[in-house]
Amino acid sequence: MKAFIRVLKDIALMLTRIIMGVIMVTHGWHRWQNEGITAEATILEQAGIPNPGLMVWLLIGFEVIGGIFLIFGLATPAIGLGLVVLNIGIILTLRSHNFYVHDSGWEYNAVMAIVGMVLMTHGAGRLALDNLFRTPKDTALPAQDTPPEEESPRRPARSLTEEPPPHSPAPEPALSPDVEPVLAMSDGWALSSRGTHVAQETHSSFMAQPHSGLSQ
């Protein structure tokens, strides 16, 4: 919905400045070619405005050139400000006695001043050449209302040069007290844990026989 309203706003501003630009160009051309510089200067002189000839040329130049600028959407806020100042000046000096335009009143000039104020405050919209001379601004991210989550404590990173902890040796299996461990030695002898040298063959045969002789 917001995008649709934005598009309507751009279209409305585009139509406003194009219609206003056409009106300004035709009015300036009419003053110059139909009314004449002399007649316009006489009107300003009767109103007590100094340098009426110069003021007429400035007025015609503003209406023609400013109207062309409005049609293409160039310097729209500046042209809008000029419209406000010009029409308020006309109301105060020439047409303050009557309201209706057919009685040489100020209703037309009031509408022109209000339209100029709209163009001055809202610009030309996105469908105008003014956007070619604007630098895009960075939009700030909206502030978050939710508090930031607490971060869990991190374990310190392990250094690559740190030596790994020494591994404890595996426990040796426990031996039965009835079995005497025998260590193999060279030359066919075996060494028991008590330091007795026993021949391997004799020791093997002795260990293989059952111990039944003690009971006989």
Secondary structure, DSSP 8 states (H G I E B T S, - for coil): -HHHHHHHHHHHHHHHHHHHHHHHHHHHHHIIIII-HHHHHHHHHHTT-SSHHHHHHHHHHHHHHHHHHHHHT-SHHHHHHHHHHHHHHHHHHTSSS--SGGGT-SHHHHHHHHHHHHHHHH-S-SSSGGGGG------------S-------------TTS--------------TTS--EEE-STTEEEETTS-EEEHHHHHHHHHS-S-TTT-
